[in-house]
Amino acid sequence: VATGKERHVLPKRMTQEIAFSPDGKTLAAAYVDGQLGLWDIETGAELHMVDSGCPEIFSVVWNSTGDVLATCGPSGGKQTANAFIRMPGKVLLWNAKTFTIAKELMEVQWSGRVRFSRDDTRIIAAVKEMRTLDDSPRIVVWSTDAPAALPTASPKVQIPMRAARESLSLPSAAIPTVAVSSDGGSVYAPLNNDGELAMWDLTTGDQELVFKEKHASQIWCVCIS
């Protein structure tokens, strides 16, 4: 950043989202072929590359301590030499130490972004659920029992989740980006294709306000300092 000098060009192409680890040493990349990659920032070397079991990964994010990665990707399929294999989309949690899947949160038809709240007690994703009559996108919220209830080095450890999850409705034209407030109490997402942004209370699921100063067209990304 100080010099503007290019340090590395990573060889694998077609990524949907990248995310720096909290310590700034590792870059996670979500790829359109369903692979999840980890890269060393200092050297540009590939550390890990694994298949998620999804046709593509749309979003990747770290938790605040760098122990867990969350990914989500839509359903679809892959063409093999003999057949077209249909594959579900999924919201997944990864053990960042072993680079293995720690928990599958949901199978989804369509996905947008996935995010952690800053205290790691909530996981928020914009998705369309599988096998439901309601085909509209939703912001789905999972709650952990405690901030410390996250994967250890063992790949078989389970993350305690409450059985119930909240689900907030979005219009079918919603752009699949979400952002969580710094206190973890609210989530922000585009309301429609007309440039309107809305805020929901994560405790009640109520839509609290719509920002009236609209963009001229679609909102593609939301983030909060």
Biotite code that builds the C-alpha atoms (Angstrom):
import biotite.structure as struc

atoms = struc.array([
    struc.Atom([0.000, 0.000, 0.000], chain_id="A", res_id=1, res_name="VAL", atom_name="CA", element="C"),
    struc.Atom([2.857, 2.396, 0.790], chain_id="A", res_id=2, res_name="ALA", atom_name="CA", element="C"),
    struc.Atom([4.496, 2.078, -2.656], chain_id="A", res_id=3, res_name="THR", atom_name="CA", element="C"),
    struc.Atom([1.661, 0.850, -4.905], chain_id="A", res_id=4, res_name="GLY", atom_name="CA", element="C"),
    struc.Atom([3.989, -1.901, -6.093], chain_id="A", res_id=5, res_name="LYS", atom_name="CA", element="C"),
    struc.Atom([2.407, -5.176, -7.236], chain_id="A", res_id=6, res_name="GLU", atom_name="CA", element="C"),
    struc.Atom([3.614, -7.998, -4.975], chain_id="A", res_id=7, res_name="ARG", atom_name="CA", element="C"),
    struc.Atom([1.921, -11.142, -6.311], chain_id="A", res_id=8, res_name="HIS", atom_name="CA", element="C"),
    struc.Atom([-0.500, -12.318, -8.981], chain_id="A", res_id=9, res_name="VAL", atom_name="CA", element="C"),
    struc.Atom([-2.205, -15.519, -7.858], chain_id="A", res_id=10, res_name="LEU", atom_name="CA", element="C"),
    struc.Atom([-2.336, -18.076, -10.678], chain_id="A", res_id=11, res_name="PRO", atom_name="CA", element="C"),
    struc.Atom([-5.807, -19.560, -10.098], chain_id="A", res_id=12, res_name="LYS", atom_name="CA", element="C"),
    struc.Atom([-8.531, -17.538, -11.805], chain_id="A", res_id=13, res_name="ARG", atom_name="CA", element="C"),
    struc.Atom([-12.244, -16.817, -11.513], chain_id="A", res_id=14, res_name="MET", atom_name="CA", element="C"),
    struc.Atom([-12.792, -15.957, -7.869], chain_id="A", res_id=15, res_name="THR", atom_name="CA", element="C"),
    struc.Atom([-16.094, -14.666, -6.482], chain_id="A", res_id=16, res_name="GLN", atom_name="CA", element="C"),
    struc.Atom([-14.864, -13.157, -3.210], chain_id="A", res_id=17, res_name="GLU", atom_name="CA", element="C"),
    struc.Atom([-11.609, -12.860, -1.268], chain_id="A", res_id=18, res_name="ILE", atom_name="CA", element="C"),
    struc.Atom([-11.053, -12.258, 2.447], chain_id="A", res_id=19, res_name="ALA", atom_name="CA", element="C"),
    struc.Atom([-7.975, -11.469, 4.527], chain_id="A", res_id=20, res_name="PHE", atom_name="CA", element="C"),
    struc.Atom([-7.466, -13.421, 7.760], chain_id="A", res_id=21, res_name="SER", atom_name="CA", element="C"),
    struc.Atom([-7.628, -11.263, 10.914], chain_id="A", res_id=22, res_name="PRO", atom_name="CA", element="C"),
    struc.Atom([-3.844, -11.453, 11.347], chain_id="A", res_id=23, res_name="ASP", atom_name="CA", element="C"),
    struc.Atom([-3.294, -10.326, 7.739], chain_id="A", res_id=24, res_name="GLY", atom_name="CA", element="C"),
    struc.Atom([-1.103, -13.326, 6.880], chain_id="A", res_id=25, res_name="LYS", atom_name="CA", element="C"),
    struc.Atom([-3.522, -15.410, 4.794], chain_id="A", res_id=26, res_name="THR", atom_name="CA", element="C"),
    struc.Atom([-5.935, -14.733, 1.947], chain_id="A", res_id=27, res_name="LEU", atom_name="CA", element="C"),
    struc.Atom([-8.991, -16.947, 1.459], chain_id="A", res_id=28, res_name="ALA", atom_name="CA", element="C"),
    struc.Atom([-10.497, -17.115, -2.023], chain_id="A", res_id=29, res_name="ALA", atom_name="CA", element="C"),
    struc.Atom([-13.873, -18.488, -3.144], chain_id="A", res_id=30, res_name="ALA", atom_name="CA", element="C"),
    struc.Atom([-13.780, -19.861, -6.699], chain_id="A", res_id=31, res_name="TYR", atom_name="CA", element="C"),
    struc.Atom([-16.409, -20.460, -9.367], chain_id="A", res_id=32, res_name="VAL", atom_name="CA", element="C"),
    struc.Atom([-15.371, -24.119, -9.686], chain_id="A", res_id=33, res_name="ASP", atom_name="CA", element="C"),
    struc.Atom([-16.409, -24.816, -6.079], chain_id="A", res_id=34, res_name="GLY", atom_name="CA", element="C"),
    struc.Atom([-12.907, -24.772, -4.636], chain_id="A", res_id=35, res_name="GLN", atom_name="CA", element="C"),
    struc.Atom([-11.801, -22.861, -1.559], chain_id="A", res_id=36, res_name="LEU", atom_name="CA", element="C"),
    struc.Atom([-8.196, -21.669, -1.521], chain_id="A", res_id=37, res_name="GLY", atom_name="CA", element="C"),
    struc.Atom([-5.826, -20.278, 1.084], chain_id="A", res_id=38, res_name="LEU", atom_name="CA", element="C"),
    struc.Atom([-2.805, -18.225, 0.005], chain_id="A", res_id=39, res_name="TRP", atom_name="CA", element="C"),
    struc.Atom([0.226, -16.937, 1.895], chain_id="A", res_id=40, res_name="ASP", atom_name="CA", element="C"),
    struc.Atom([0.237, -13.123, 1.723], chain_id="A", res_id=41, res_name="ILE", atom_name="CA", element="C"),
    struc.Atom([3.993, -12.731, 2.127], chain_id="A", res_id=42, res_name="GLU", atom_name="CA", element="C"),
    struc.Atom([5.085, -15.256, -0.524], chain_id="A", res_id=43, res_name="THR", atom_name="CA", element="C"),
    struc.Atom([1.996, -15.662, -2.724], chain_id="A", res_id=44, res_name="GLY", atom_name="CA", element="C"),
    struc.Atom([2.269, -19.439, -2.240], chain_id="A", res_id=45, res_name="ALA", atom_name="CA", element="C"),
    struc.Atom([-0.774, -21.704, -2.245], chain_id="A", res_id=46, res_name="GLU", atom_name="CA", element="C"),
    struc.Atom([-1.316, -23.107, 1.258], chain_id="A", res_id=47, res_name="LEU", atom_name="CA", element="C"),
    struc.Atom([-4.461, -25.175, 0.667], chain_id="A", res_id=48, res_name="HIS", atom_name="CA", element="C"),
    struc.Atom([-6.968, -25.833, -2.124], chain_id="A", res_id=49, res_name="MET", atom_name="CA", element="C"),
    struc.Atom([-9.993, -28.024, -1.396], chain_id="A", res_id=50, res_name="VAL", atom_name="CA", element="C"),
    struc.Atom([-13.298, -28.823, -3.098], chain_id="A", res_id=51, res_name="ASP", atom_name="CA", element="C"),
    struc.Atom([-16.332, -27.642, -1.171], chain_id="A", res_id=52, res_name="SER", atom_name="CA", element="C"),
    struc.Atom([-18.788, -30.087, -2.737], chain_id="A", res_id=53, res_name="GLY", atom_name="CA", element="C"),
    struc.Atom([-20.710, -27.128, -4.191], chain_id="A", res_id=54, res_name="CYS", atom_name="CA", element="C"),
    struc.Atom([-20.733, -26.245, -7.906], chain_id="A", res_id=55, res_name="PRO", atom_name="CA", element="C"),
    struc.Atom([-19.315, -22.823, -6.996], chain_id="A", res_id=56, res_name="GLU", atom_name="CA", element="C"),
    struc.Atom([-18.581, -20.711, -3.934], chain_id="A", res_id=57, res_name="ILE", atom_name="CA", element="C"),
    struc.Atom([-20.024, -17.221, -3.992], chain_id="A", res_id=58, res_name="PHE", atom_name="CA", element="C"),
    struc.Atom([-18.823, -15.881, -0.658], chain_id="A", res_id=59, res_name="SER", atom_name="CA", element="C"),
    struc.Atom([-16.137, -16.469, 1.986], chain_id="A", res_id=60, res_name="VAL", atom_name="CA", element="C"),
    struc.Atom([-15.499, -14.757, 5.337], chain_id="A", res_id=61, res_name="VAL", atom_name="CA", element="C"),
    struc.Atom([-13.374, -15.315, 8.463], chain_id="A", res_id=62, res_name="TRP", atom_name="CA", element="C"),
    struc.Atom([-14.566, -15.066, 12.037], chain_id="A", res_id=63, res_name="ASN", atom_name="CA", element="C"),
    struc.Atom([-12.862, -12.465, 14.222], chain_id="A", res_id=64, res_name="SER", atom_name="CA", element="C"),
    struc.Atom([-10.235, -14.831, 15.658], chain_id="A", res_id=65, res_name="THR", atom_name="CA", element="C"),
    struc.Atom([-9.325, -16.574, 12.404], chain_id="A", res_id=66, res_name="GLY", atom_name="CA", element="C"),
    struc.Atom([-10.399, -20.015, 13.663], chain_id="A", res_id=67, res_name="ASP", atom_name="CA", element="C"),
    struc.Atom([-13.382, -20.425, 11.352], chain_id="A", res_id=68, res_name="VAL", atom_name="CA", element="C"),
    struc.Atom([-14.241, -19.703, 7.725], chain_id="A", res_id=69, res_name="LEU", atom_name="CA", element="C"),
    struc.Atom([-17.815, -19.496, 6.454], chain_id="A", res_id=70, res_name="ALA", atom_name="CA", element="C"),
    struc.Atom([-18.691, -20.052, 2.783], chain_id="A", res_id=71, res_name="THR", atom_name="CA", element="C"),
    struc.Atom([-21.865, -20.209, 0.750], chain_id="A", res_id=72, res_name="CYS", atom_name="CA", element="C"),
    struc.Atom([-22.613, -21.088, -2.842], chain_id="A", res_id=73, res_name="GLY", atom_name="CA", element="C"),
    struc.Atom([-25.673, -21.768, -5.021], chain_id="A", res_id=74, res_name="PRO", atom_name="CA", element="C"),
    struc.Atom([-26.920, -25.070, -6.386], chain_id="A", res_id=75, res_name="SER", atom_name="CA", element="C"),
    struc.Atom([-26.005, -26.141, -9.894], chain_id="A", res_id=76, res_name="GLY", atom_name="CA", element="C"),
    struc.Atom([-23.905, -28.872, -11.424], chain_id="A", res_id=77, res_name="GLY", atom_name="CA", element="C"),
    struc.Atom([-20.695, -29.956, -13.076], chain_id="A", res_id=78, res_name="LYS", atom_name="CA", element="C"),
    struc.Atom([-20.148, -31.652, -16.415], chain_id="A", res_id=79, res_name="GLN", atom_name="CA", element="C"),
    struc.Atom([-18.047, -34.799, -16.272], chain_id="A", res_id=80, res_name="THR", atom_name="CA", element="C"),
    struc.Atom([-16.894, -36.920, -19.200], chain_id="A", res_id=81, res_name="ALA", atom_name="CA", element="C"),
    struc.Atom([-20.024, -39.061, -18.972], chain_id="A", res_id=82, res_name="ASN", atom_name="CA", element="C"),
    struc.Atom([-22.776, -37.011, -17.340], chain_id="A", res_id=83, res_name="ALA", atom_name="CA", element="C"),
    struc.Atom([-23.944, -33.748, -15.842], chain_id="A", res_id=84, res_name="PHE", atom_name="CA", element="C"),
    struc.Atom([-23.923, -34.070, -12.044], chain_id="A", res_id=85, res_name="ILE", atom_name="CA", element="C"),
    struc.Atom([-26.400, -31.903, -10.132], chain_id="A", res_id=86, res_name="ARG", atom_name="CA", element="C"),
    struc.Atom([-25.114, -30.498, -6.847], chain_id="A", res_id=87, res_name="MET", atom_name="CA", element="C"),
    struc.Atom([-26.818, -28.596, -4.004], chain_id="A", res_id=88, res_name="PRO", atom_name="CA", element="C"),
    struc.Atom([-25.732, -25.197, -2.812], chain_id="A", res_id=89, res_name="GLY", atom_name="CA", element="C"),
    struc.Atom([-24.610, -25.014, 0.810], chain_id="A", res_id=90, res_name="LYS", atom_name="CA", element="C"),
    struc.Atom([-23.742, -22.720, 3.686], chain_id="A", res_id=91, res_name="VAL", atom_name="CA", element="C"),
    struc.Atom([-20.655, -24.249, 5.313], chain_id="A", res_id=92, res_name="LEU", atom_name="CA", element="C"),
    struc.Atom([-18.394, -23.605, 8.289], chain_id="A", res_id=93, res_name="LEU", atom_name="CA", element="C"),
    struc.Atom([-14.728, -24.604, 7.945], chain_id="A", res_id=94, res_name="TRP", atom_name="CA", element="C"),
    struc.Atom([-12.117, -25.332, 10.587], chain_id="A", res_id=95, res_name="ASN", atom_name="CA", element="C"),
    struc.Atom([-9.399, -22.890, 9.515], chain_id="A", res_id=96, res_name="ALA", atom_name="CA", element="C"),
    struc.Atom([-6.656, -24.894, 11.269], chain_id="A", res_id=97, res_name="LYS", atom_name="CA", element="C"),
    struc.Atom([-7.333, -28.195, 9.511], chain_id="A", res_id=98, res_name="THR", atom_name="CA", element="C"),
    struc.Atom([-9.102, -26.741, 6.451], chain_id="A", res_id=99, res_name="PHE", atom_name="CA", element="C"),
    struc.Atom([-11.928, -29.263, 6.791], chain_id="A", res_id=100, res_name="THR", atom_name="CA", element="C"),
    struc.Atom([-15.704, -28.762, 6.918], chain_id="A", res_id=101, res_name="ILE", atom_name="CA", element="C"),
    struc.Atom([-16.753, -28.327, 10.560], chain_id="A", res_id=102, res_name="ALA", atom_name="CA", element="C"),
    struc.Atom([-20.508, -27.966, 9.999], chain_id="A", res_id=103, res_name="LYS", atom_name="CA", element="C"),
    struc.Atom([-23.063, -27.778, 7.190], chain_id="A", res_id=104, res_name="GLU", atom_name="CA", element="C"),
    struc.Atom([-25.629, -25.169, 8.159], chain_id="A", res_id=105, res_name="LEU", atom_name="CA", element="C"),
    struc.Atom([-28.040, -25.431, 5.238], chain_id="A", res_id=106, res_name="MET", atom_name="CA", element="C"),
    struc.Atom([-28.585, -26.638, 1.688], chain_id="A", res_id=107, res_name="GLU", atom_name="CA", element="C"),
    struc.Atom([-29.627, -23.718, -0.513], chain_id="A", res_id=108, res_name="VAL", atom_name="CA", element="C"),
    struc.Atom([-30.929, -23.137, -4.020], chain_id="A", res_id=109, res_name="GLN", atom_name="CA", element="C"),
    struc.Atom([-29.290, -19.717, -4.370], chain_id="A", res_id=110, res_name="TRP", atom_name="CA", element="C"),
    struc.Atom([-26.835, -17.783, -2.265], chain_id="A", res_id=111, res_name="SER", atom_name="CA", element="C"),
    struc.Atom([-25.467, -14.322, -1.768], chain_id="A", res_id=112, res_name="GLY", atom_name="CA", element="C"),
    struc.Atom([-23.007, -13.196, 0.894], chain_id="A", res_id=113, res_name="ARG", atom_name="CA", element="C"),
    struc.Atom([-22.317, -14.788, 4.269], chain_id="A", res_id=114, res_name="VAL", atom_name="CA", element="C"),
    struc.Atom([-21.053, -12.797, 7.259], chain_id="A", res_id=115, res_name="ARG", atom_name="CA", element="C"),
    struc.Atom([-20.198, -13.172, 10.962], chain_id="A", res_id=116, res_name="PHE", atom_name="CA", element="C"),
    struc.Atom([-21.314, -10.672, 13.564], chain_id="A", res_id=117, res_name="SER", atom_name="CA", element="C"),
    struc.Atom([-18.300, -8.981, 15.143], chain_id="A", res_id=118, res_name="ARG", atom_name="CA", element="C"),
    struc.Atom([-18.606, -11.032, 18.375], chain_id="A", res_id=119, res_name="ASP", atom_name="CA", element="C"),
    struc.Atom([-18.980, -14.285, 16.359], chain_id="A", res_id=120, res_name="ASP", atom_name="CA", element="C"),
    struc.Atom([-22.284, -15.138, 18.064], chain_id="A", res_id=121, res_name="THR", atom_name="CA", element="C"),
    struc.Atom([-24.295, -14.889, 14.846], chain_id="A", res_id=122, res_name="ARG", atom_name="CA", element="C"),
    struc.Atom([-23.805, -16.074, 11.269], chain_id="A", res_id=123, res_name="ILE", atom_name="CA", element="C"),
    struc.Atom([-25.846, -14.263, 8.610], chain_id="A", res_id=124, res_name="ILE", atom_name="CA", element="C"),
    struc.Atom([-26.386, -15.333, 4.988], chain_id="A", res_id=125, res_name="ALA", atom_name="CA", element="C"),
    struc.Atom([-28.557, -14.182, 2.081], chain_id="A", res_id=126, res_name="ALA", atom_name="CA", element="C"),
    struc.Atom([-30.041, -17.326, 0.503], chain_id="A", res_id=127, res_name="VAL", atom_name="CA", element="C"),
    struc.Atom([-32.967, -19.010, -1.195], chain_id="A", res_id=128, res_name="LYS", atom_name="CA", element="C"),
    struc.Atom([-33.800, -22.193, 0.641], chain_id="A", res_id=129, res_name="GLU", atom_name="CA", element="C"),
    struc.Atom([-34.191, -25.602, -0.998], chain_id="A", res_id=130, res_name="MET", atom_name="CA", element="C"),
    struc.Atom([-37.555, -27.350, -1.332], chain_id="A", res_id=131, res_name="ARG", atom_name="CA", element="C"),
    struc.Atom([-39.766, -24.557, -0.017], chain_id="A", res_id=132, res_name="THR", atom_name="CA", element="C"),
    struc.Atom([-42.947, -23.075, -1.453], chain_id="A", res_id=133, res_name="LEU", atom_name="CA", element="C"),
    struc.Atom([-41.667, -19.583, -0.734], chain_id="A", res_id=134, res_name="ASP", atom_name="CA", element="C"),
    struc.Atom([-39.058, -18.943, -3.441], chain_id="A", res_id=135, res_name="ASP", atom_name="CA", element="C"),
    struc.Atom([-38.065, -15.459, -2.274], chain_id="A", res_id=136, res_name="SER", atom_name="CA", element="C"),
    struc.Atom([-34.548, -14.694, -0.978], chain_id="A", res_id=137, res_name="PRO", atom_name="CA", element="C"),
    struc.Atom([-34.062, -14.554, 2.757], chain_id="A", res_id=138, res_name="ARG", atom_name="CA", element="C"),
    struc.Atom([-31.509, -13.360, 5.238], chain_id="A", res_id=139, res_name="ILE", atom_name="CA", element="C"),
    struc.Atom([-31.036, -16.364, 7.487], chain_id="A", res_id=140, res_name="VAL", atom_name="CA", element="C"),
    struc.Atom([-29.488, -15.914, 10.912], chain_id="A", res_id=141, res_name="VAL", atom_name="CA", element="C"),
    struc.Atom([-27.871, -18.659, 12.989], chain_id="A", res_id=142, res_name="TRP", atom_name="CA", element="C"),
    struc.Atom([-26.951, -18.115, 16.635], chain_id="A", res_id=143, res_name="SER", atom_name="CA", element="C"),
    struc.Atom([-24.080, -19.856, 18.415], chain_id="A", res_id=144, res_name="THR", atom_name="CA", element="C"),
    struc.Atom([-24.482, -20.739, 22.075], chain_id="A", res_id=145, res_name="ASP", atom_name="CA", element="C"),
    struc.Atom([-21.345, -18.804, 23.014], chain_id="A", res_id=146, res_name="ALA", atom_name="CA", element="C"),
    struc.Atom([-18.522, -16.939, 21.292], chain_id="A", res_id=147, res_name="PRO", atom_name="CA", element="C"),
    struc.Atom([-16.080, -19.696, 22.309], chain_id="A", res_id=148, res_name="ALA", atom_name="CA", element="C"),
    struc.Atom([-18.210, -22.494, 20.833], chain_id="A", res_id=149, res_name="ALA", atom_name="CA", element="C"),
    struc.Atom([-16.170, -22.716, 17.642], chain_id="A", res_id=150, res_name="LEU", atom_name="CA", element="C"),
    struc.Atom([-14.130, -25.521, 16.035], chain_id="A", res_id=151, res_name="PRO", atom_name="CA", element="C"),
    struc.Atom([-10.925, -26.680, 17.664], chain_id="A", res_id=152, res_name="THR", atom_name="CA", element="C"),
    struc.Atom([-8.127, -28.449, 15.805], chain_id="A", res_id=153, res_name="ALA", atom_name="CA", element="C"),
    struc.Atom([-10.238, -31.607, 15.637], chain_id="A", res_id=154, res_name="SER", atom_name="CA", element="C"),
    struc.Atom([-12.143, -31.783, 12.324], chain_id="A", res_id=155, res_name="PRO", atom_name="CA", element="C"),
    struc.Atom([-14.990, -33.739, 13.948], chain_id="A", res_id=156, res_name="LYS", atom_name="CA", element="C"),
    struc.Atom([-15.905, -31.152, 16.551], chain_id="A", res_id=157, res_name="VAL", atom_name="CA", element="C"),
    struc.Atom([-19.440, -29.822, 16.289], chain_id="A", res_id=158, res_name="GLN", atom_name="CA", element="C"),
    struc.Atom([-20.402, -26.183, 16.727], chain_id="A", res_id=159, res_name="ILE", atom_name="CA", element="C"),
    struc.Atom([-23.337, -25.885, 19.159], chain_id="A", res_id=160, res_name="PRO", atom_name="CA", element="C"),
    struc.Atom([-26.211, -24.120, 17.410], chain_id="A", res_id=161, res_name="MET", atom_name="CA", element="C"),
    struc.Atom([-29.647, -23.322, 18.713], chain_id="A", res_id=162, res_name="ARG", atom_name="CA", element="C"),
    struc.Atom([-32.280, -25.397, 16.972], chain_id="A", res_id=163, res_name="ALA", atom_name="CA", element="C"),
    struc.Atom([-34.269, -22.365, 15.873], chain_id="A", res_id=164, res_name="ALA", atom_name="CA", element="C"),
    struc.Atom([-33.013, -19.797, 13.419], chain_id="A", res_id=165, res_name="ARG", atom_name="CA", element="C"),
    struc.Atom([-34.467, -16.483, 12.415], chain_id="A", res_id=166, res_name="GLU", atom_name="CA", element="C"),
    struc.Atom([-35.319, -15.736, 8.799], chain_id="A", res_id=167, res_name="SER", atom_name="CA", element="C"),
    struc.Atom([-35.934, -12.295, 7.334], chain_id="A", res_id=168, res_name="LEU", atom_name="CA", element="C"),
    struc.Atom([-37.757, -11.909, 4.014], chain_id="A", res_id=169, res_name="SER", atom_name="CA", element="C"),
    struc.Atom([-36.258, -10.095, 1.038], chain_id="A", res_id=170, res_name="LEU", atom_name="CA", element="C"),
    struc.Atom([-37.925, -9.258, -2.280], chain_id="A", res_id=171, res_name="PRO", atom_name="CA", element="C"),
    struc.Atom([-37.150, -11.593, -5.167], chain_id="A", res_id=172, res_name="SER", atom_name="CA", element="C"),
    struc.Atom([-35.134, -8.870, -6.901], chain_id="A", res_id=173, res_name="ALA", atom_name="CA", element="C"),
    struc.Atom([-32.820, -8.316, -3.926], chain_id="A", res_id=174, res_name="ALA", atom_name="CA", element="C"),
    struc.Atom([-29.095, -8.043, -4.529], chain_id="A", res_id=175, res_name="ILE", atom_name="CA", element="C"),
    struc.Atom([-27.309, -10.703, -2.462], chain_id="A", res_id=176, res_name="PRO", atom_name="CA", element="C"),
    struc.Atom([-25.152, -8.592, -0.145], chain_id="A", res_id=177, res_name="THR", atom_name="CA", element="C"),
    struc.Atom([-25.455, -8.166, 3.625], chain_id="A", res_id=178, res_name="VAL", atom_name="CA", element="C"),
    struc.Atom([-23.594, -6.235, 6.314], chain_id="A", res_id=179, res_name="ALA", atom_name="CA", element="C"),
    struc.Atom([-23.831, -6.528, 10.088], chain_id="A", res_id=180, res_name="VAL", atom_name="CA", element="C"),
    struc.Atom([-23.664, -3.567, 12.457], chain_id="A", res_id=181, res_name="SER", atom_name="CA", element="C"),
    struc.Atom([-20.661, -3.300, 14.785], chain_id="A", res_id=182, res_name="SER", atom_name="CA", element="C"),
    struc.Atom([-22.793, -4.129, 17.828], chain_id="A", res_id=183, res_name="ASP", atom_name="CA", element="C"),
    struc.Atom([-24.245, -7.193, 16.088], chain_id="A", res_id=184, res_name="GLY", atom_name="CA", element="C"),
    struc.Atom([-27.810, -6.021, 16.559], chain_id="A", res_id=185, res_name="GLY", atom_name="CA", element="C"),
    struc.Atom([-28.771, -5.071, 13.008], chain_id="A", res_id=186, res_name="SER", atom_name="CA", element="C"),
    struc.Atom([-28.287, -6.297, 9.462], chain_id="A", res_id=187, res_name="VAL", atom_name="CA", element="C"),
    struc.Atom([-28.329, -4.158, 6.318], chain_id="A", res_id=188, res_name="TYR", atom_name="CA", element="C"),
    struc.Atom([-29.222, -5.311, 2.803], chain_id="A", res_id=189, res_name="ALA", atom_name="CA", element="C"),
    struc.Atom([-30.541, -3.842, -0.454], chain_id="A", res_id=190, res_name="PRO", atom_name="CA", element="C"),
    struc.Atom([-34.317, -3.910, -0.479], chain_id="A", res_id=191, res_name="LEU", atom_name="CA", element="C"),
    struc.Atom([-34.831, -4.070, -4.240], chain_id="A", res_id=192, res_name="ASN", atom_name="CA", element="C"),
    struc.Atom([-33.248, -3.253, -7.606], chain_id="A", res_id=193, res_name="ASN", atom_name="CA", element="C"),
    struc.Atom([-34.115, 0.447, -7.229], chain_id="A", res_id=194, res_name="ASP", atom_name="CA", element="C"),
    struc.Atom([-31.228, 1.405, -4.963], chain_id="A", res_id=195, res_name="GLY", atom_name="CA", element="C"),
    struc.Atom([-33.023, 1.260, -1.614], chain_id="A", res_id=196, res_name="GLU", atom_name="CA", element="C"),
    struc.Atom([-31.209, -0.017, 1.480], chain_id="A", res_id=197, res_name="LEU", atom_name="CA", element="C"),
    struc.Atom([-33.036, -1.483, 4.495], chain_id="A", res_id=198, res_name="ALA", atom_name="CA", element="C"),
    struc.Atom([-32.099, -2.331, 8.078], chain_id="A", res_id=199, res_name="MET", atom_name="CA", element="C"),
    struc.Atom([-33.512, -5.207, 10.141], chain_id="A", res_id=200, res_name="TRP", atom_name="CA", element="C"),
    struc.Atom([-33.301, -5.875, 13.877], chain_id="A", res_id=201, res_name="ASP", atom_name="CA", element="C"),
    struc.Atom([-31.550, -9.239, 14.300], chain_id="A", res_id=202, res_name="LEU", atom_name="CA", element="C"),
    struc.Atom([-33.299, -9.955, 17.589], chain_id="A", res_id=203, res_name="THR", atom_name="CA", element="C"),
    struc.Atom([-36.884, -9.424, 16.461], chain_id="A", res_id=204, res_name="THR", atom_name="CA", element="C"),
    struc.Atom([-36.571, -9.807, 12.686], chain_id="A", res_id=205, res_name="GLY", atom_name="CA", element="C"),
    struc.Atom([-38.432, -6.519, 12.227], chain_id="A", res_id=206, res_name="ASP", atom_name="CA", element="C"),
    struc.Atom([-37.528, -4.152, 9.406], chain_id="A", res_id=207, res_name="GLN", atom_name="CA", element="C"),
    struc.Atom([-36.611, -0.959, 11.230], chain_id="A", res_id=208, res_name="GLU", atom_name="CA", element="C"),
    struc.Atom([-36.017, 1.545, 8.450], chain_id="A", res_id=209, res_name="LEU", atom_name="CA", element="C"),
    struc.Atom([-35.431, 2.108, 4.741], chain_id="A", res_id=210, res_name="VAL", atom_name="CA", element="C"),
    struc.Atom([-32.837, 4.653, 3.677], chain_id="A", res_id=211, res_name="PHE", atom_name="CA", element="C"),
    struc.Atom([-34.666, 7.127, 1.450], chain_id="A", res_id=212, res_name="LYS", atom_name="CA", element="C"),
    struc.Atom([-31.609, 8.631, -0.232], chain_id="A", res_id=213, res_name="GLU", atom_name="CA", element="C"),
    struc.Atom([-31.450, 6.015, -2.987], chain_id="A", res_id=214, res_name="LYS", atom_name="CA", element="C"),
    struc.Atom([-28.744, 5.132, -5.439], chain_id="A", res_id=215, res_name="HIS", atom_name="CA", element="C"),
    struc.Atom([-29.659, 5.595, -9.084], chain_id="A", res_id=216, res_name="ALA", atom_name="CA", element="C"),
    struc.Atom([-29.721, 1.815, -9.635], chain_id="A", res_id=217, res_name="SER", atom_name="CA", element="C"),
    struc.Atom([-28.835, -1.463, -7.935], chain_id="A", res_id=218, res_name="GLN", atom_name="CA", element="C"),
    struc.Atom([-26.735, -1.671, -4.781], chain_id="A", res_id=219, res_name="ILE", atom_name="CA", element="C"),
    struc.Atom([-24.081, -4.348, -5.195], chain_id="A", res_id=220, res_name="TRP", atom_name="CA", element="C"),
    struc.Atom([-22.144, -4.068, -1.933], chain_id="A", res_id=221, res_name="CYS", atom_name="CA", element="C"),
    struc.Atom([-22.711, -2.894, 1.627], chain_id="A", res_id=222, res_name="VAL", atom_name="CA", element="C"),
    struc.Atom([-20.078, -2.641, 4.366], chain_id="A", res_id=223, res_name="CYS", atom_name="CA", element="C"),
    struc.Atom([-19.832, -0.956, 7.750], chain_id="A", res_id=224, res_name="ILE", atom_name="CA", element="C"),
    struc.Atom([-16.759, 0.573, 9.396], chain_id="A", res_id=225, res_name="SER", atom_name="CA", element="C"),
])
